[in-house]
Amino acid sequence: MKKLRTKIRKWFERLDDKWRELPVKKQHRYTLLLFAGYLLLSVIVIAKVCYDVGASDSKLKIEHIENPLIKQKKSPVSPQDSISKILKNQLYER
C-alpha cells in the first residue's frame, strides 16, 4: 500500500513540475478552457433539469403497494425434485 501511495505522490509531483514549467499564459489559457467546459456542462445540466420539470405531469399518482408474489402466475404443474423422486422409487421398488 505504501508503494502505491509513493507512486501516486511521485506522479502528482511530476505533473506539478510540468504545470509549473508551462508559461503563465498557457496556464491561464488551460484554466479558462477547463472553467468554460465546466460552465458549459453545468448550463446543459440545469437546462435539462428545467426542461424535465416543465414537461412532467404535475399530478402525483398514489397507488397501493402490491405484493409481487401475487402477480406471478403459478404453473398448474408443481415442479418435482428429480433426485428425491429417484430415491423414493428405489426405496419402494419390489
N, C-alpha and C positions, 0 to 999 in steps of 0.2 A: 504494500500500500504506500509505503514511503517512497519507493522508486517511482510510482505513478505520479505522486504529488510533486516529486522533484522534476520529473519530465515535463509536467504541465507548467510548473513555475518557470522552467528554462524556456519553454515555448513562448510563454507570455512575455518574458524578458526580451527574447529575440524580436517579437512583434513590436514591443515598446521601443526597442532600439531602432527598428526600421521606421517606425512612425516619427521618431524624433529626428531621424536623418532626412526626412522629407522637408522640402522648403515650406515655410509658413503659409504661402499662397496655396499650395496643394493641400495642406492640412485643412485650411479654411474651405476650399472647394469640396473636399470629401465630406467634411462635416455638414456643409449646406446640402449636398446631394442626399446624404443619409436622412437629414431632417426633412427634406422635401419628400422623400419616399415615405417616411413615417407619416407625414401630414396627409399625403395622398391616400394612403391606406386608411387612416383614421376617417377622412371625409367619406370614403367609399363605404366603410362600415356604418357610419352614422346615417348616411343616405339610405342604405339597405334597411336599417332598423326602422327609420321613419316610414319608408315605403311599406314594409311589412305591417307596421302598426296601423297605417292608414287603410290598407287593403283588407285587414282582417275584419271578421264579423264582430260586432260589439256585443253579441249575445253570448252568454255563458251557458253551456249545457250542463245541467246537473242530472246525473243518472245514478241509479243504484249500482253497486258493485256486484257483479255476477260471478258465481263460482265457476272457474274454467273447467272443472271436472264434470260438471253437469252438462256443459255444452258438448263434450266429446261423445261421439256416438260409439256405443259399445257393440262389438260384433256379437251376433247371436250364438256363435260357437265359442266356448271358452277355450283358451289355449291350455294345452296339456303339456306337462313336463315329460319329455320322451324318456329320460333316464328313469324316473320313478315308474313310468308305465312298463318299461322293460323289466325292472326289478320285481314289480308286482306280478307280472306274467311268469317270471321264473319261479317265484315263491309258490304260486298256486297251480303250477303245472303238475300233471299226474303222469 
